[in-house]
């Protein structure tokens, strides 16, 4: 992009492909990628040829901003919705339902996958991002505290 003279303002609005993605059919995860849980949870979400692996953040008090919660009514639809959300929110990640006790695991028996930005220990940055972008602020902890620290 630099060699073409594309300005930074234009590059900031472009979606860039990741270098570490593997091809697949949208909504289909190869059996080899079902992971240790035997397919209980989605471990790879994708959109077209882009694949995004599930993250496993520590429940160590880190600050995250949940930009979207995907409820799994249908596995293929959930994989696509997670993929779309990740593409629309560049730099975001997704994790397992209830990865930490401070994250909701299910709603009415359906798994909930949070798509989020990880701010580590920077609570001020998380709250500023929430004020700018919206979403649900959380501290990943083992106390089961669902309160918004902002």
Residue, then its C-alpha position, 0 to 999 in steps of 0.5 A: x500500500x505504501x508503494x502505491x501512495x495510499x494515504x494513512x487515512x485511507x489505509x485506516x478505513x481498509x480491511x486488511x487480510x491477515x497473513x496467518x489465515x487458512x482457507x475454508x468454506x464459510x460456516x464450516x470448520x474442518x474436523x481437524x480444527x475442532x480442538x480439545x473440547x471435541x467440538x462443544x465450543x466454536x474454536x475457529x470462526x471465519x468469513x470466507x477464507x479468513x479464519x480467526x482462532x478463539x482466544x483464551x484470556x486470563x481471568x487475572x483482572x484484565x479489562x475488556x470491552x465487549x463489542x458484541x455477544x454472539x448467541x449460538x442458536x445455529x453453529x454455522x450462523x454463529x461462526x459467520x456472525x463471529x467472523x463478521x464481527x471480528x472483521x468489522x472490529x479490527x483487532x478484536x478477539x473472541x473467546x469461549x462462553x464463560x471463559x471467566x466467571x465474570x463472562x456470561x456462559x449461556x442465555x436460555x441454554x444457548x452459548x454466548x461468545x463475547x467479541x471484545x478488545x483486550x485492554x490489559x490493565x489499562x482501565x482508563x483506555x477501556x472506559x474511553x473506548x466504551x465512551x467512544x464506541x459503546x459496548x460492555x466493559x468487563x473485568x475478567x475475574x474469578x469472582x463472577x462479578x458482572x459489573x461495569x467498571x466504567 
